[in-house]
Amino acid sequence: MKYMREHSPESEAESASGPVLPAPAAEAPLDGHRATRDRVARSILDHGPSSAADLASRLGLTAAAVRRHLDALAAAGLVESRDQRVYGSRGRGRPAKVFALTECGRDAFYQAYDQLAADALRWISDAVGGGTAGEEAVAAFARARFHKQGEKYRSALDEAGDGRRAEALAEALSADGYAATVRRVPAATVAKAPVGAQLCQHHCPVAHIAEQFPQLCEAETEVFSQLLGTHVQRLATIAHGDGVCTTYVPAPGAAPSPASEREPGAVPTVGTSRHESARPRGGTSHD
């Protein structure tokens, strides 16, 4: 959600709503100053690395005011300066300085979006009376959301064929920010059984929301099952405190078996290394 209200230099002391970035330890700004500082950071997020002059022009502030806010953001570790990248020939002199958000700076905005999403799902639940009806309403939303996301992946999985559907799903998930990998796992209980797979998501963009609304994880698992054409089994989730979201995908014709995750000798694929591993709570091992 963008907050792009324009302020004049005289209105910097006004209060404004929007994501509130953490204040530097040595600074206790007035609410209006913090709101303006947040607008500076938001403008960098929306437009990419920006010079003080660019920010002043976009926000209707003086260059001196923008530099004060940039200094505060830099002191908090939320922005960093770098030389402006110039394409083609460049004139004499040093390149201009631009300011970009650091990882911490981006995280501050993502947390604000997390709260917005949580509020929206809570409103959906409350709108139908809460309780069981509210839980089902959230579940219906989650199923619709992940079904739409899954439809984007279907053609890629169909082109991959049965032998590499899990890898194709991992690649599609990675393109959407889930940092997914696949680890081939032989069955633990049957000798020479078909090899299944662990689908591992090393990042979850909605983990903070899924802590409060497990329907998101359940709906995602249902979509994985539909896309892969088999009953998959969720073994671990980041939302529940595990290091990686792990889903067991049985080989065609094999039943899902959580014991297979403990079988030694698995062959990593799609970007994993043979030595990658993570142990969530309860001692479960997965890549």
C-alpha positions as CSV (number, residue, x, y, z in Angstrom):
1,M,0.0,0.0,0.0
2,K,1.6,3.2,-1.1
3,Y,1.6,6.4,0.9
4,M,2.5,9.1,-1.6
5,R,0.9,12.2,-0.1
6,E,2.9,15.3,-0.9
7,H,4.3,17.6,1.8
8,S,5.7,21.0,1.6
9,P,8.8,21.8,3.6
10,E,6.6,23.7,6.0
11,S,4.4,20.7,6.6
12,E,7.1,18.3,7.7
13,A,5.9,18.4,11.2
14,E,2.5,17.0,10.3
15,S,1.6,13.4,11.3
16,A,1.0,10.8,8.6
17,S,0.0,7.2,8.5
18,G,2.0,4.5,6.8
19,P,4.8,2.0,7.6
20,V,6.8,3.2,10.5
21,L,10.5,2.4,10.2
22,P,12.5,1.9,13.4
23,A,14.2,5.0,14.7
24,P,17.9,5.3,15.2
25,A,19.0,4.5,18.7
26,A,20.3,8.0,19.3
27,E,17.2,9.7,17.8
28,A,13.7,10.4,19.1
29,P,12.1,12.3,16.2
30,L,8.8,14.0,16.3
31,D,5.9,12.0,14.7
32,G,5.9,14.3,11.7
33,H,9.6,14.0,11.2
34,R,9.4,10.2,11.4
35,A,6.5,10.2,8.9
36,T,8.5,12.3,6.5
37,R,11.5,10.0,6.9
38,D,9.3,7.0,6.2
39,R,8.1,8.8,3.0
40,V,11.7,9.2,1.9
41,A,12.4,5.5,2.4
42,R,9.1,4.6,0.7
43,S,10.1,6.7,-2.3
44,I,13.3,4.8,-2.6
45,L,11.5,1.5,-2.4
46,D,9.1,2.6,-5.1
47,H,11.6,4.2,-7.5
48,G,14.9,2.4,-6.7
49,P,18.2,4.0,-5.8
50,S,17.7,7.8,-5.8
51,S,19.8,10.9,-5.3
52,A,18.9,13.5,-2.7
53,A,17.8,15.8,-5.6
54,D,15.5,13.2,-7.0
55,L,13.9,12.6,-3.7
56,A,13.5,16.3,-3.0
57,S,11.8,16.8,-6.4
58,R,9.4,13.8,-5.9
59,L,8.4,14.6,-2.3
60,G,8.3,18.4,-2.5
61,L,11.0,18.8,0.1
62,T,14.2,20.8,0.1
63,A,17.4,19.0,-0.6
64,A,18.7,19.9,2.8
65,A,15.6,18.4,4.5
66,V,16.0,15.2,2.4
67,R,19.7,14.9,3.4
68,R,18.8,15.1,7.1
69,H,16.4,12.3,6.7
70,L,18.8,10.2,4.7
71,D,21.4,10.7,7.4
72,A,19.0,9.4,10.0
73,L,18.0,6.4,7.8
74,A,21.7,5.6,7.2
75,A,22.5,5.9,10.9
76,A,19.7,3.3,11.5
77,G,21.2,1.0,8.9
78,L,18.1,1.3,6.7
79,V,19.7,3.0,3.6
80,E,23.2,3.1,2.2
81,S,24.9,5.4,-0.4
82,R,26.6,4.2,-3.5
83,D,27.9,5.7,-6.8
84,Q,25.2,6.2,-9.4
85,R,25.5,3.7,-12.2
86,V,26.0,5.5,-15.5
87,Y,25.2,3.8,-18.8
88,G,27.1,5.0,-21.9
89,S,29.6,7.9,-21.8
90,R,30.0,9.9,-18.6
91,G,31.3,13.4,-18.3
92,R,34.0,14.6,-16.0
93,G,33.8,14.5,-12.2
94,R,32.8,11.9,-9.7
95,P,29.5,10.1,-10.3
96,A,26.6,11.3,-8.2
97,K,25.7,9.6,-5.0
98,V,22.4,7.7,-4.8
99,F,20.7,6.1,-1.8
100,A,19.3,2.5,-1.7
101,L,17.4,0.6,0.9
102,T,19.4,-2.1,2.8
103,E,18.0,-5.5,3.6
104,C,16.8,-4.2,7.0
105,G,15.1,-1.3,5.3
106,R,13.2,-3.5,3.0
107,D,12.2,-5.8,5.9
108,A,10.6,-2.9,7.7
109,F,8.2,-2.4,4.8
110,Y,7.5,-6.2,4.5
111,Q,6.5,-6.3,8.2
112,A,4.0,-3.5,7.5
113,Y,2.5,-5.5,4.7
114,D,2.4,-8.6,7.0
115,Q,0.2,-6.6,9.4
116,L,-2.1,-5.4,6.7
117,A,-2.5,-9.0,5.4
118,A,-3.2,-10.3,9.0
119,D,-5.8,-7.6,9.5
120,A,-7.5,-8.4,6.2
121,L,-7.7,-12.2,7.1
122,R,-9.0,-11.4,10.6
123,W,-11.7,-9.1,9.1
124,I,-12.7,-12.0,6.7
125,S,-13.1,-14.3,9.7
126,D,-15.0,-11.8,11.9
127,A,-17.3,-10.8,9.0
128,V,-18.9,-14.3,9.0
129,G,-19.1,-14.5,12.8
130,G,-15.7,-15.9,13.7
131,G,-15.3,-19.4,15.2
132,T,-15.6,-22.4,12.8
133,A,-17.3,-20.3,10.1
134,G,-14.5,-17.7,10.3
135,E,-11.8,-20.4,10.0
136,E,-13.6,-21.8,6.9
137,A,-13.9,-18.4,5.3
138,V,-10.1,-17.9,5.7
139,A,-9.5,-21.4,4.3
140,A,-11.7,-20.6,1.3
141,F,-9.7,-17.4,0.6
142,A,-6.4,-19.4,1.0
143,R,-7.6,-22.1,-1.4
144,A,-8.6,-19.5,-4.0
145,R,-5.3,-17.6,-3.7
146,F,-3.1,-20.7,-4.0
147,H,-5.2,-22.2,-6.7
148,K,-4.7,-19.0,-8.8
149,Q,-1.0,-19.1,-8.0
150,G,-0.9,-22.8,-9.0
151,E,-2.5,-22.2,-12.3
152,K,0.6,-20.1,-13.3
153,Y,2.7,-23.2,-12.7
154,R,0.6,-25.8,-14.4
155,S,2.0,-25.5,-17.9
156,A,5.6,-25.6,-16.7
157,L,4.9,-28.8,-14.8
158,D,3.1,-30.4,-17.8
159,E,6.0,-29.7,-20.0
160,A,8.4,-31.2,-17.5
161,G,6.7,-34.6,-17.5
162,D,6.2,-37.0,-14.6
163,G,9.9,-37.5,-13.9
164,R,10.6,-33.9,-13.2
165,R,7.4,-32.4,-12.0
166,A,8.8,-31.7,-8.5
167,E,11.8,-30.0,-10.0
168,A,9.6,-27.9,-12.2
169,L,7.5,-26.8,-9.3
170,A,10.6,-25.9,-7.3
171,E,11.8,-23.7,-10.1
172,A,8.4,-22.0,-10.4
173,L,8.3,-21.4,-6.7
174,S,11.8,-20.0,-6.7
175,A,10.7,-17.5,-9.3
176,D,8.1,-16.3,-6.9
177,G,10.6,-15.9,-4.0
178,Y,10.3,-19.2,-2.2
179,A,13.9,-20.3,-2.8
180,A,12.8,-23.9,-3.4
181,T,14.9,-27.0,-4.0
182,V,14.3,-30.7,-4.5
183,R,16.1,-33.6,-2.8
184,R,15.5,-37.1,-4.2
185,V,14.8,-39.6,-1.4
186,P,14.6,-43.4,-1.6
187,A,11.9,-45.1,0.3
188,A,13.0,-46.2,3.8
189,T,10.9,-49.3,4.2
190,V,11.1,-51.1,0.8
191,A,14.3,-52.1,-0.9
192,K,14.7,-50.8,-4.4
193,A,11.4,-48.9,-4.1
194,P,10.8,-45.9,-6.5
195,V,12.6,-42.7,-5.4
196,G,10.4,-40.0,-3.9
197,A,11.3,-36.4,-3.3
198,Q,11.5,-33.7,-0.7
199,L,10.3,-30.3,-1.9
200,C,12.0,-27.7,0.3
201,Q,11.1,-24.1,0.5
202,H,13.9,-22.2,2.2
203,H,12.0,-18.9,2.3
204,C,8.3,-18.2,2.8
205,P,7.0,-14.7,1.9
206,V,3.9,-15.3,4.1
207,A,5.5,-17.1,7.0
208,H,4.5,-14.4,9.6
209,I,0.9,-14.6,8.4
210,A,0.8,-18.4,8.3
211,E,1.8,-18.5,12.0
212,Q,-1.6,-16.9,12.8
213,F,-3.6,-18.6,9.9
214,P,-2.4,-22.2,9.3
215,Q,-5.1,-22.4,6.6
216,L,-2.5,-20.8,4.2
217,C,-0.1,-23.8,4.7
218,E,-2.9,-26.3,4.3
219,A,-4.2,-24.7,1.1
220,E,-0.7,-24.6,-0.4
221,T,-0.2,-28.3,0.4
222,E,-3.5,-29.1,-1.4
223,V,-2.4,-27.2,-4.5
224,F,0.9,-29.0,-4.5
225,S,-1.0,-32.3,-4.5
226,Q,-3.2,-31.2,-7.4
227,L,-0.2,-30.0,-9.4
228,L,1.9,-33.0,-8.8
229,G,-0.9,-35.5,-9.2
230,T,-0.3,-37.4,-6.0
231,H,-1.0,-37.1,-2.3
232,V,1.9,-35.1,-0.8
233,Q,2.7,-34.9,2.9
234,R,3.9,-31.7,4.7
235,L,6.7,-32.6,7.1
236,A,7.8,-29.2,8.3
237,T,6.9,-25.5,8.0
238,I,8.8,-22.3,8.7
239,A,5.5,-20.9,10.1
240,H,5.7,-23.5,12.9
241,G,9.3,-22.7,13.7
242,D,11.1,-25.2,11.4
243,G,14.1,-24.1,9.4
244,V,12.6,-25.0,6.0
245,C,9.1,-25.8,4.7
246,T,9.4,-29.5,3.6
247,T,6.9,-31.5,1.6
248,Y,7.3,-35.2,0.9
249,V,6.4,-36.1,-2.7
250,P,6.1,-39.9,-3.2
251,A,7.2,-41.6,-6.4
252,P,4.3,-42.6,-8.7
253,G,2.6,-45.6,-7.3
254,A,4.2,-45.2,-3.9
255,A,2.4,-44.2,-0.7
256,P,3.7,-41.1,1.1
257,S,6.0,-42.0,4.0
258,P,7.5,-39.5,6.4
259,A,10.1,-42.2,7.3
260,S,11.6,-41.8,3.9
261,E,13.1,-38.4,4.9
262,R,15.5,-40.2,7.3
263,E,16.8,-42.5,4.6
264,P,20.5,-42.0,4.0
265,G,21.9,-41.6,0.5
266,A,19.5,-39.1,-1.0
267,V,20.5,-37.4,-4.2
268,P,20.2,-33.6,-4.1
269,T,18.9,-31.8,-7.2
270,V,17.8,-28.3,-8.3
271,G,20.5,-26.3,-6.6
272,T,20.9,-28.3,-3.4
273,S,24.3,-29.6,-2.2
274,R,24.9,-33.0,-0.9
275,H,25.8,-31.6,2.5
276,E,22.8,-29.2,2.9
277,S,20.6,-30.1,5.7
278,A,18.4,-28.5,8.3
279,R,16.9,-29.9,11.5
280,P,13.6,-28.5,12.6
281,R,12.0,-29.0,15.9
282,G,11.4,-32.6,16.7
283,G,14.7,-33.8,15.1
284,T,13.3,-34.0,11.5
285,S,16.1,-33.8,9.0
286,H,15.6,-32.3,5.6
287,D,17.3,-30.1,2.9
